[in-house]
Amino acid sequence: MISDFVKGKAKFDYPEDIQKGIHLHRLIDTFTDNHPTTAIAKKFFRPRYRLYSGAFTDVVYDHFLARDEKQFEEYGGLKIFSQIVYESLGINFSLYPPH
């Protein structure tokens, strides 16, 4: 969550674990943004969603990930995983950038 709002070297203002998360998030974004399948998906959505075709593609990926029950089995399902994430977000709220 933080990675989308922390630019450049500002990541070094955060604890080491958060820095690792920011780095991982950026690696995943780079991988998906540069993947040939993502380029095809963006091209498919561009006529209807224009500049938002990339964001829309991300939402579509998230949708299919959330629908894959096997991805969240170890947590007891998506609902429990989501509760864990929201709890973690709440605990770390003081670390969020102002915006």
C-alpha positions as CSV (number, residue, x, y, z in Angstrom):
1,M,0.0,0.0,0.0
2,I,2.7,2.5,0.9
3,S,4.8,1.9,-2.2
4,D,2.4,3.7,-4.5
5,F,2.8,6.8,-2.4
6,V,6.5,6.8,-1.6
7,K,8.7,8.1,-4.4
8,G,12.4,7.5,-5.0
9,K,14.7,7.4,-2.1
10,A,12.0,8.4,0.4
11,K,11.7,4.6,1.0
12,F,14.8,4.9,3.2
13,D,12.8,7.0,5.6
14,Y,11.0,3.8,6.7
15,P,11.9,0.8,8.8
16,E,13.8,-2.0,7.1
17,D,10.8,-4.3,6.8
18,I,8.8,-1.6,5.1
19,Q,11.7,-0.8,2.8
20,K,11.7,-4.5,1.8
21,G,8.0,-4.4,1.1
22,I,8.3,-1.2,-1.0
23,H,11.1,-2.9,-3.0
24,L,9.1,-6.1,-3.5
25,H,6.1,-4.0,-4.6
26,R,8.2,-2.1,-7.1
27,L,9.7,-5.4,-8.5
28,I,6.2,-6.9,-8.9
29,D,4.9,-3.7,-10.6
30,T,7.9,-3.7,-13.0
31,F,7.4,-7.3,-13.9
32,T,3.7,-7.0,-14.6
33,D,4.0,-3.7,-16.3
34,N,6.7,-5.0,-18.7
35,H,5.1,-8.4,-19.3
36,P,3.9,-9.0,-22.9
37,T,0.5,-10.2,-21.7
38,T,0.0,-7.0,-19.8
39,A,0.7,-5.0,-23.0
40,I,-2.0,-7.1,-24.8
41,A,-4.5,-6.5,-22.0
42,K,-3.9,-2.8,-21.9
43,K,-4.3,-2.6,-25.7
44,F,-7.5,-4.5,-25.4
45,F,-8.9,-2.1,-22.8
46,R,-7.5,1.1,-24.2
47,P,-10.3,1.9,-26.6
48,R,-12.9,2.0,-23.8
49,Y,-10.7,3.0,-20.8
50,R,-8.0,5.1,-22.5
51,L,-5.4,6.4,-20.0
52,Y,-6.9,4.2,-17.3
53,S,-6.4,0.9,-19.3
54,G,-3.3,0.1,-17.1
55,A,-5.1,0.7,-13.9
56,F,-8.1,-1.3,-15.2
57,T,-5.8,-4.1,-16.2
58,D,-4.4,-4.2,-12.6
59,V,-8.0,-4.4,-11.2
60,V,-8.8,-7.3,-13.6
61,Y,-5.6,-9.1,-12.4
62,D,-6.6,-8.5,-8.8
63,H,-10.1,-9.8,-9.5
64,F,-8.9,-13.1,-10.9
65,L,-6.3,-13.5,-8.1
66,A,-9.1,-13.0,-5.5
67,R,-11.3,-15.5,-7.3
68,D,-8.5,-18.2,-7.1
69,E,-9.4,-19.9,-3.8
70,K,-6.1,-21.8,-3.7
71,Q,-4.2,-18.5,-3.3
72,F,-5.6,-17.9,0.2
73,E,-6.0,-21.5,1.5
74,E,-3.2,-21.2,4.0
75,Y,-5.1,-18.2,5.6
76,G,-8.5,-19.9,5.6
77,G,-9.8,-18.0,2.6
78,L,-9.9,-14.6,1.2
79,K,-12.1,-13.1,3.9
80,I,-9.7,-14.1,6.7
81,F,-6.7,-13.0,4.6
82,S,-8.4,-9.6,4.1
83,Q,-9.0,-9.3,7.8
84,I,-5.3,-10.0,8.5
85,V,-4.3,-7.3,5.9
86,Y,-6.7,-4.7,7.4
87,E,-5.4,-5.4,10.9
88,S,-1.8,-5.0,9.7
89,L,-2.7,-1.8,7.9
90,G,-4.3,-0.4,11.1
91,I,-1.3,-1.3,13.2
92,N,1.0,0.5,10.8
93,F,-1.2,3.5,10.2
94,S,1.3,5.9,11.8
95,L,3.8,5.0,9.1
96,Y,1.6,6.0,6.1
97,P,2.6,9.1,4.1
98,P,0.3,12.1,4.8
99,H,-1.5,11.8,1.5
